């Protein structure tokens, strides 16, 4: 039986999302900027979706900009704040464990003359929030720290970081792509200024995402146009946005049942225990304390193994997992995120991420545990 444990790469769209997207493609194909009646009907559906996404975040609908996904939201947030900041503010602060959407952007900004400072990490890949204050000075335009890590599930101290930024008058952005939909989110309580995420990580469609921009935050967009209150030009992806709205409603209903998160965390723990029992020299990458990791993620290092070899064998047996970020699978380079966390290169080479969704079953977990044990035995016997 197949086991899909690669939900941090993408999730299966919920059937209700598929229906809504198909219906929108068929019936709401008019341009939401058109003044005629069907155009305005499409506009109405886009605005209803905006209200749903806003409720999921505890935001005001006017504070949301629809984008093509987290990568674009991140670009709009970071470049947009820098572009609107005074010329004296040309520094950003981020971490070495961000998704490459942030890391690569920071590298190109550095090449363009922006100063990039890195927050230090504590044991297990959690950002040292105490270190932020000393890194802030009048040259800093923005701090960007992910809410949860896509490779290890490590939860970052976003509220504390946001508070420090607020006290020092610096803008705070969080890449919440792995957080939203899995954990309750309240942008006001968290005190963040900007938040990015993608619909496809919460059972929505690909190519749809949003950026939350707290009212009052100054940002200069790069895509010009009248859409999205002139903050993101281009005709809206109406089916994607409608699908994102449905996915947000479903996520809210699921998040209201906190016992479900506990149940799934136990399933994740069950997988870890079974693997560690079968492969005694394996170990978990990431923080170990209570509530320090997302309920859905485990990253397991198999010393002496190549993650790619294990992933291919698992895939032949119907188990889908991944090595670090999906986009870097197929490359033999160890994950820069694990290396930055202090995982030795040999262990990083043999590290595999298993990520659950709210639909993951006990049978999938048990099947994955069985297959991991069998594949590791086989690879060990063949000396790979
Ligand atoms: N940020 C994080 C933490 C992610 O996990 C991902 C996707 O894996 C992204 C950003 C980029 O999302 P997208 O490819 O939908 O733009």
Boltz pocket constraint, residues with backbone or C-beta under 6 A from the ligand:
constraints:
  - pocket:
      binder: B
      contacts: [[A, 8], [A, 9], [A, 68], [A, 69], [A, 70], [A, 71], [A, 72], [A, 99], [A, 101], [A, 146], [A, 148], [A, 149], [A, 150], [A, 175], [A, 176], [A, 177], [A, 178], [A, 198], [A, 200], [A, 326]]
      max_distance: 6.0
